[in-house]
Amino acid sequence: MVTVEEGFPQSSVGDFIANQVMRAAFDYLDAPILTIAGKDVPMPYAANLEKLALPNVDEVVQAVKTVCYK
């Protein structure tokens, strides 16, 4: 399972979902849950820096490959 969101990684919705799934369905998981979130920095105003602070496609693809053992 991979959760993706643009918010901060601490106390995020993705962390809450991962926590609930781990409690209810731990025995059914084949790999650890990964959460992809925005970087732990204040959100920049400049467009080029904002793109660096938010999750990107490469991070999501790498996380899915990691969970699928590819």
Beta strands, then each sheet from edge to edge (+ up, - down):
strand 1: 2-4
strand 2: 34-36
sheet 1: 1+ 2+
end
